[in-house]
C-alpha cells in the first residue's frame, strides 16, 4: 500500500491572514475551520498551518514562548481540537509548523539562561566567549548579518540563526532534546499528522565552533555569500538526528506521522537529511529550486534539467517536492510578471510531476504581492534591511519585506476582501489591485479561471494512479521549446506537455485523449498533440500490457 505522504497534496495556511471570524483584523483558528470545506472541495489532501503558539509575535509566531498553548488572538486549545477533528472527518491531514531550532528571547528558558553562567538553564542555548569585543566566529544569520549577539548579563555571546530575538537552542544538551521531544510527542498525542520543521538545516552546529571557510558561492537557496556556512548548516551530526526524530514519530501507532523539513543546501545534503541510502530520516524536504523562477528559468530546457536532477537525487521511494512559494517568499504571480498563461502551465507541471506539491494560500487564485513601503512594514526582516530603498526592493527576487506576500486572503471582491468584517481593520492592508477577479468568489464558477485549473488538476491527480503513484519518464524527442514527461502506473499512462513558446504540433506516441488543457485550442488526434503558444496539456496514452 502506498503511504499517504507519497501521494498527498499540501495547502499552506498562514493563519494570521487566512480568515478573521471575530472582527479583530487577525485571522484565527475558527477561520480555518470555516474554510475546511473550501480546501476539501478544491481537492487538497493535507494542510500545513504556520505557527499559532504563544508568542510575543515579534516574528509573527516563529518566536515561541510556550509550545503547548495557543496565542489568544488565534483562539484556544479547544479550537485546535475542533480543527483536528473536523479536518480528519473530511479526510484531511494536518501538519503543524514546529520550530525546533530556536525560541523567543522571552521564553522562560532563555530568560533564565541569560541571567547567569551557572543556572539550571545556562547551557540550554548556545553561549560562547568572544575575542575581546568581537563575536566568537564568522557565523551568519539567514536573513543577513552576524549570528552572534552580546548579553552583558553573562558577558558572553548567544547565537541566533535567524533574528536576534530568536536564540538557538543547544541541541547537544540532552535536557534540551528531552524537553523538545516532549513537545513533539504531546502534539502527536493531540492528533496532528506531522510537522513542517522550520529552519531545520541550522539545528546542529560544529561542536568546535570553527569559522565558516572562505569559499565565495551561492548558498542557502541561491543567496550569494563569501563563506560556505557548512559549520552551521547541514552539519554531519544532523543526519543521525533526523533518524532519531523519525523514531519518535514512529512511536505512535496507526496512520504514519511525517516530518517535512525546511532545508537548504546541496542535493547530496538533502538526500542525507532524508536518510541517505534509505528514506529513514526526514520523510520529505522542501526543494527550493523554483522559489525565484527568474526569466531565464522559464524555459523548457530549465524544467527538463530540474526534473532530471530531482529524479537522479530522489528516485523512488524518495519523493521530491515541488513548491513555488510560501509565507517568506515573493508571490509566484509577482515573480512571473502576472502572466496568467504561465501560471496555469506551472500548475499543470506542479500537480502532475512525480512528487509532493505544496501550494501557498492565494496562489490558486493568482494573488500578487502588495508593495508596502518599508516605513509601514511590520516584518522585522524589513527593518534589518532598512537601508535598501523601496524603489530597489520591488525589483529584487529576494523578499526584503514579507508583509507584501502575507496580505489577507481574498475571498470576495468586497471591502476587506471577505477576510474580515467591513468595519474591521485588517492587520495588513488588503491588496486592492487584486479585488476585481483575483478572489475565490469571482473565480469559483468560471471554468477558465486559475482556481478551477487547480481544482480540475487536483481531481485528475487524485483519480488517476498514474499521476499520484506512477513512475516518471522524460519525453526526449520533443521540440526544444516543449517540455514533457510520461507517468505510468500498471497499464495506465499519461503524458504532460508544456509549450513555452510558439504553437507546436507535437508527436506523442499513443496519445488518444485530452484529459486537461490550459487552452481550448489544444487538440489530440492520431498520436499528435497541437499545442498553442504558451499552453500545457495532460494527455491519456493508449493502454499498455
C-alpha positions, -999 to +999 in steps of 0.1 A: +000+000+000+013+035-009+020+057+021-004+086+022+025+111+022+038+096-011+008+109-030-006+138-010-010+175-019-003+202+006-020+236+011-002+261+033-022+283+056-007+314+072-034+317+098-029+354+106-040+362+070-065+335+062-099+344+077-108+366+107-141+354+124-142+377+154-135+411+138-102+419+153-085+421+119-064+390+126-071+356+111-078+328+136-083+291+140-120+293+137-114+309+103-095+278+092-123+256+105-149+276+085-129+271+053-121+234+055-149+227+031-132+251+006-099+233+009-115+199+006-137+209-023-106+223-041-090+189-038-061+193-014-055+164+010-031+180+036-030+214+053+001+229+068-006+256+093+020+282+102+026+288+140-002+298+163+016+291+196+020+316+224+044+343+212+053+380+216+048+380+178+080+399+171+083+374+141+045+368+140+046+334+157+080+320+148+093+333+181+077+310+206+073+314+244+051+283+250+048+254+226+018+240+245-006+270+244-023+289+217-018+327+212-051+343+223-056+362+190-058+328+172-081+311+197-078+284+223-067+248+225-103+238+222-103+254+187-072+233+178-090+201+189-121+210+169-099+218+138-082+185+140-115+166+144-132+185+116-102+181+092-099+144+099-136+140+094-132+153+059-101+131+052-076+160+055-043+155+072-029+184+094+008+194+096+018+220+122+048+242+119+073+231+145+102+255+154+128+232+169+158+254+162+151+284+184+126+300+208+117+336+216+141+355+238+110+359+260+107+322+266+112+313+303+140+290+294+160+318+277+152+344+304+167+320+330+196+310+308+205+347+302+207+355+339+240+338+347+265+312+337+256+287+364+218+284+365+199+252+356+192+265+320+226+281+315+235+255+288+201+253+271+212+278+245+244+284+225+267+307+245+304+315+237+331+338+247+341+364+222+375+377+213+377+410+232+347+428+217+343+406+187+319+377+182+332+341+186+334+334+149+322+344+115+288+326+115+259+343+098+222+347+102+198+335+075+183+370+068+217+386+068+242+399+093+260+381+120+246+353+141+261+363+174+246+388+199+262+401+232+245+396+265+261+418+292+244+397+320+267+368+312+294+388+294+290+362+266+276+360+231+245+339+223+237+326+188+206+333+167+204+317+133+175+340+123+168+372+141+184+385+174+153+378+195+152+341+184+181+325+203+191+290+191+186+260+214+216+239+222+206+205+208+239+190+221+224+193+256+204+161+264+180+181+286+170+202+256+165+172+234+143+156+261+122+187+266+117+193+228+110+157+220+084+160+248+068+189+229+067+168+197+052+138+215+024+159+231+013+174+198+013+139+182-008+127+211-033+155+203-037+140+169-016+161+144-003+141+114+031+156+114+053+187+113+069+211+089+102+218+105+113+254+104+149+263+097+158+227+102+192+228+084+206+250+112+197+227+141+232+212+147+264+233+146+301+225+146+310+215+182+343+232+179+328+265+167+352+268+138+349+296+112+330+290+081+356+286+053+362+314+027+345+300-004+325+325-025+294+310-040+256+306-038+243+292-006+210+287+013+186+287-016+208+307-041+219+336-020+255+348-027+280+346+001+317+348+007+318+319+032+304+284+030+281+281+060+290+244+064+299+248+101+264+259+110+241+245+083+237+208+074+264+198+099+270+160+096+256+155+131+222+164+119+219+134+097+218+110+126+194+133+145+169+130+116+167+093+122+163+098+159+135+122+154+118+099+129+119+072+156+099+095+178+073+098+151+072+060+148+062+056+185+026+064+176+005+036+161-020+040+132-016+064+104+021+073+098+031+107+111+056+126+090+084+152+090+087+178+063+119+198+066+126+234+056+162+227+044+189+244+024+220+232+007+232+208-019+211+179-031+236+155-016+230+171+018+192+170+014+194+133+005+214+126+037+187+145+057+162+121+042+183+091+053+209+086+026+205+051+011+172+045+028+144+070+034+146+066+072+154+103+081+130+131+073+101+119+053+101+149+029+122+180+024+114+212+006+133+218-026+135+255-033+149+254-069+117+271-082+114+297-055+128+326-076+118+314-111+138+341-129+132+349-166+159+326-179+144+297-159+110+299-175+121+276-204+116+240-214+153+232-211+155+245-175+125+224-164+138+194-181+171+198-163+153+204-130+133+172-132+163+152-144+182+164-112+153+157-089+148+122-103+185+115-100+188+125-064+154+115-052+143+083-071+115+061-057+108+055-029+122+090-022+097+118-031+108+152-044+088+183-035+076+210-059+070+244-044+067+279-060+061+300-029+054+303+008+050+329+036+086+340+033+090+344-005+075+368-031+043+355-046+045+334-077+024+358-098+045+388-090+077+369-099+063+358-133+050+393-143+013+385-136+013+361-165-019+340-162-010+316-191+023+308-174+006+304-140-017+278-154+012+260-171+031+259-139+001+245-120-001+217-146+036+209-140+034+211-102+003+189-099+013+162-124+051+156-118+062+128-095+065+143-061+046+163-035+033+197-044+028+225-018+007+255-027+007+287-006-028+301+001-039+325-026-016+310-052-047+292-065-064+325-074-033+343-086-028+367-057+001+391-062+024+410-037+012+443-024+040+469-022+041+480+014+066+509+020+093+500+044+082+528+067+050+509+073+065+474+074+057+451+103+082+424+092+114+425+113+134+413+083+124+446+065+138+466+094+170+446+091+174+458+055+161+493+062+189+509+041+176+493+009+151+518-007+116+508-018+124+515-054+151+488-053+131+463-032+103+459-056+127+446-083+146+422-062+138+384-064+148+382-027+120+393-004+131+420+020+096+427+033+075+396+039+044+417+046+040+420+008+032+383+003+013+379+036-016+402+029-051+389+037-066+360+017-090+373-009-124+355-006-146+382-023-143+414-042-159+434-014-143+457+011-116+438+031-119+410+005-141+389+028-112+384+051-127+403+080-159+423+086-162+456+066-159+476+098-127+459+109-091+470+103-071+441+088-036+436+104-021+441+069-038+461+041-057+441+015-042+441-020-069+462-035-055+459-070-065+423-070-101+427-059-116+426-094-112+389-102-084+377-080-107+363-054-124+330-047-160+342-053-152+357-087-134+326-100-155+298-084-180+294-112-156+304-140-144+272-157-115+291-173-102+305-140-070+297-123-089+284-093-107+259-115-074+250-131-062+239-097-095+221-089-095+202-122-059+192-119-062+181-083-092+160-091-074+144-121-043+137-099-065+121-072-084+099-096-056+087-118-030+063-102-005+072-130-005+108-116-004+102-079+016+070-078+032+064-112+068+064-124+081+093-144+100+092-177+111+123-196+100+126-233+132+133-251+121+136-287+101+168-283+109+202-298+133+223-278+106+247-266+084+219-253+090+200-221+072+168-214+072+135-194+050+105-190+036+090-158+028+053-156+011+030-131+002-005-142-014-003-176-023+034-172-001+060-189-004+098-190+018+124-207+022+160-196+033+186-222+043+222-216+049+245-246+069+276-236+070+293-270+051+295-303+025+270-314+037+234-319+024+202-334+040+175-313+042+138-320+034+118-289+032+080-294+000+065-281-018+099-274-056+092-275-074+117-254-070+152-239-076+149-201-068+186-193-056+216-212-050+253-204-063+264-238-095+254-257-073+253-289-054+222-278-062+192-299-053+155-297-055+131-326-036+103-342-006+103-319-004+141-323-010+170-299-014+205-312-002+230-285-010+267-289+016+292-278+024+290-240+000+262-231+000+229-213-018+196-217-023+164-199-029+136-224-041+100-219-019+075-237-030+042-251-031+014-225-002-010-225+000-046-213 
